[in-house]
Amino acid sequence: MDGSDVDKTDIKGVFELAMQLYNSGEIDKARDICRRITEIQINFDNVDELYYKGMSHIYSMWETAKAIRCFKKILEIGTTNVNIIFDIGIYLCNNGYQSKAIDCFNKVLNLTEDIIKLHGMAFKLEKISKKNIASEYYNKILDLQDNNVEDKYCKGNAAYCLFIDSLAIKYFKEIVETDKNIQRLYNAANKLSILHDYEATYKCLSQILKFNPTDIVILCGITKLFYILRKPNETVECIEKILKLQTNDLINLYDLADFLDCNKILYSTKLYQKIVSIQKPKYSPQELYIKATCSMILGKPKDGMDNFNKAIKENIKDINNIFSLNIIACRLLSLNKHDFAICCFQKIINLSDTSNGKNENSYYKSICIKSFRKKERRN
């Protein structure tokens, strides 16, 4: 089967082929197969056909509305297929249909003892501030038998979220020696550190280093944790890995550089230099602010002002970028670049409120108006 002939009699097999291609990086081929699945005339009373057509709408052109129509029809018909209900619940939750998502999750809760699925649903419920509901899922997880290292991690996290600290530590310690998943080990190390079991945190971090991590977020995170644990050799080893890493993640690099700078660690200068040297075809206002700030710290005011100017000229709409512009304005004031600062404040004041982040936009605009008026009074 190569997906060239899409027949609804084997819609499941064709969709699974598309997912194999997708997961192996052949995205265009996968999307093409999914697109052809969406063109099939299906039986709208058949749950499986509705499910695979809905999923194909997602993977072909991210057609959310069409996918949700298929999924809602499935919920109307009814099904006890745990995998289908779980996938629909997660997708509905991600797209703002919280009530229907919770209905799906509750059905799965009553139908399965799959710890990983239960943990995934509890995590989503936490994200939408439904902690009371999530606790029911976490309690069920703790009552079930764990079969593998991922189950143990889920049980550790369940205990952590339920504030059963000793049990959380027990499970996290159990995965340190056997787990080879860097992300899980990093998450466990963070939680062990919060729970003040520094010996177990150190073992977890040492295990991560053995796998030679290349993810910038994880490397920056374990660098900070090693420093907090007062392990200078490991801290330096991580910093040197980061300096050699090919990355254009200015935000995490700057966050680490600022952390090291605040703690008087000389390596911060090398990180500032790395940030300034990074070239990208397009920068966000926040990234321009970071490059400008690093240039100023390194004694290159001209380069810094060039990047500040570019940030001011950006067409800012996103709330995070408005926040960045406000930081830029305050930084410019501290550098006595009042005219540039006023340009920043005026730009934010003139921004029209959008449907997303309306309250936050108004908040930042009010701050800028106050700063702007103070400056006018001074003149």
QUISULMO-V592958 format. One record per pair of residues at least 24 apart in sequence whose C-alpha atoms are under 10 Angstrom apart, sorted by the first residue. I is the first residue (numbers start at 0). GAP is how many residues later the second one is. If there is no record, write none. Layout:
I/GAP, I/GAP
This chain:
1/27, 1/31, 2/26, 2/27, 2/29, 2/30, 2/31, 2/33, 2/34, 3/28, 3/29, 3/32, 4/28, 4/31, 4/32, 5/27, 5/28, 5/30, 5/31, 5/32, 5/33, 5/34, 6/29, 6/30, 6/33, 6/34, 7/29, 7/32, 7/33, 7/34, 7/35, 7/41, 7/44, 7/45, 8/33, 8/40, 9/39, 10/26, 10/29, 10/31, 10/37, 10/38, 10/40, 10/41, 10/42, 11/25, 11/36, 11/37, 11/39, 11/40, 11/41, 12/39, 13/38, 14/37, 14/38, 14/40, 14/41, 15/36, 17/38, 17/41, 17/42, 18/37, 18/40, 21/37, 26/32, 26/33, 27/32, 28/31, 29/26, 29/29, 29/30, 30/25, 30/26, 30/27, 30/28, 30/29, 30/30, 30/31, 31/24, 31/27, 31/28, 31/29, 32/26, 32/27, 33/24, 33/25, 33/26, 33/27, 34/24, 34/25, 34/26, 35/24, 37/28, 37/29, 43/26, 43/29, 43/30, 43/33, 44/28, 44/29, 44/31, 44/32, 45/27, 45/28, 45/31, 46/24, 46/26, 46/27, 46/28, 46/30, 46/31, 46/32, 46/34, 46/37, 47/26, 47/31, 47/33, 47/36, 48/25, 49/24, 50/33, 50/34, 50/36, 50/37, 51/32, 53/34, 54/32, 54/33, 54/36, 57/33, 63/27, 63/28, 63/31, 64/30, 66/24, 66/25, 67/24, 67/27, 67/29, 71/28, 74/25, 74/28, 74/29, 78/28, 79/27, 79/28, 79/31, 80/26, 80/27, 80/30, 81/25, 81/26, 81/27, 81/28, 81/29, 81/30, 81/32, 81/35, 82/25, 82/29, 82/34, 83/24, 85/31, 85/32, 85/34, 85/35, 86/30, 88/32, 88/35, 89/30, 89/31, 89/34, 89/35, 92/28, 92/31, 92/32, 92/34, 92/35, 93/30, 93/33, 93/34, 95/32, 97/26, 97/27, 97/30, 97/32, 100/24, 101/28, 101/31, 104/32, 105/27, 105/30, 105/31, 108/27, 108/28, 108/31, 112/27, 112/28, 112/30, 112/31, 112/32, 113/27, 113/30, 113/31, 113/32, 113/37, 114/25, 114/26, 114/27, 114/28, 114/29, 114/30, 114/31, 114/32, 114/35, 114/36, 114/37, 114/39, 114/40, 115/25, 115/34, 115/35, 115/36, 115/37, 115/38, 115/39, 116/24, 116/37, 117/36, 118/32, 118/34, 118/35, 118/36, 118/38, 118/39, 119/34, 121/36, 121/39, 122/34, 122/35, 122/38, 125/35, 130/30, 130/31, 133/24, 133/27, 133/28, 134/24, 134/26, 134/27, 135/26, 137/24, 141/25, 147/27, 147/30, 147/31, 148/25, 148/26, 148/27, 148/29, 148/30, 148/31, 148/32, 148/35, 149/25, 149/29, 149/31, 149/34, 150/24, 151/27, 152/26, 152/31, 152/32, 152/34, 152/35, 153/30, 155/32, 155/35, 156/30, 156/31, 156/34, 159/31, 159/32, 159/35, 162/32, 164/26, 164/27, 164/30, 165/29, 167/24, 167/27, 168/26, 168/27, 168/28, 168/31, 168/32, 169/30, 171/28, 171/29, 171/32, 172/24, 172/26, 172/27, 172/28, 172/30, 172/31, 173/26, 174/29, 175/24, 175/25, 175/27, 175/28, 175/29, 175/30, 175/31, 175/32, 176/26, 176/27, 176/30, 177/29, 178/25, 178/28, 178/29, 179/27, 179/28, 179/30, 179/31, 180/27, 180/30, 181/25, 181/26, 181/27, 181/28, 181/29, 181/30, 181/31, 181/33, 181/36, 182/25, 182/30, 182/32, 182/34, 182/35, 183/24, 184/33, 185/32, 185/33, 185/35, 185/36, 186/31, 186/34, 188/32, 188/33, 188/36, 189/31, 189/32, 189/35, 192/32, 192/35, 192/36, 197/27, 197/30, 197/31, 198/30, 200/24, 200/25, 200/28, 201/24, 201/27, 201/29, 204/29, 205/28, 208/25, 208/28, 208/29, 211/26, 211/29, 212/25, 212/28, 212/29, 213/27, 213/28, 213/31, 213/32, 213/33, 214/27, 214/30, 214/32, 215/25, 215/26, 215/29, 215/30, 215/31, 215/32, 215/33, 215/36, 215/37, 216/32, 216/34, 216/35, 216/36, 216/39, 217/34, 218/33, 218/34, 218/37, 219/32, 219/33, 219/34, 219/35, 219/36, 219/37, 220/31, 220/35, 222/33, 222/37, 223/32, 223/35, 223/36, 226/33, 226/36, 235/29, 235/31, 238/28, 238/29, 238/31, 238/32, 239/27, 239/30, 239/31, 241/29, 241/32, 242/24, 242/27, 242/28, 242/30, 242/31, 242/32, 243/30, 245/32, 246/27, 246/28, 246/31, 247/26, 247/27, 247/29, 247/30, 247/31, 247/32, 248/26, 248/29, 248/38, 249/24, 249/25, 249/26, 249/28, 249/33, 249/36, 249/37, 249/38, 249/40, 249/41, 250/24, 250/35, 250/36, 250/39, 250/40, 252/37, 253/33, 253/36, 253/37, 253/39, 253/40, 254/35, 256/37, 257/36, 268/25, 268/28, 268/29, 269/28, 271/25, 271/26, 272/24, 272/25, 275/27, 275/28, 282/24, 282/27, 282/28, 282/31, 283/26, 283/27, 283/30, 283/31, 283/32, 283/36, 283/37, 283/40, 284/25, 284/26, 284/27, 284/28, 284/29, 284/30, 284/31, 284/35, 284/36, 284/37, 284/38, 284/39, 284/40, 284/43, 285/25, 285/34, 285/35, 285/36, 285/37, 285/38, 285/39, 285/41, 285/42, 286/24, 286/34, 286/37, 287/24, 287/26, 287/36, 287/37, 287/40, 288/35, 288/36, 288/38, 288/39, 288/40, 288/42, 289/34, 289/38, 291/36, 292/35, 292/38, 292/39, 295/39, 300/34, 304/27, 304/32, 304/35, 307/24, 307/32, 307/33, 307/36, 308/31, 308/34, 308/35, 310/33, 311/28, 311/29, 311/31, 311/32, 311/33, 311/35, 311/36, 312/30, 312/31, 312/34, 313/33, 314/32, 314/36, 315/31, 315/32, 315/35, 316/31, 316/34, 316/35, 316/36, 316/37, 316/39, 316/40, 316/44, 317/36, 317/38, 317/39, 317/43, 318/35, 318/37, 318/38, 318/39, 318/40, 318/41, 318/42, 318/45, 319/37, 319/40, 319/41, 321/25, 321/26, 321/29, 321/38, 321/39, 321/42, 321/43, 322/25, 322/37, 322/38, 322/41, 322/42, 324/39, 325/38, 325/39, 325/41, 325/42, 328/39, 328/42, 328/43, 329/38, 329/41, 332/38, 332/42, 337/34, 337/37, 338/36, 340/27, 340/30, 340/31, 340/34, 341/26, 341/27, 341/29, 341/30, 341/31, 341/33, 341/34, 342/29, 343/24, 343/28, 344/24, 344/25, 344/26, 344/27, 344/28, 345/26
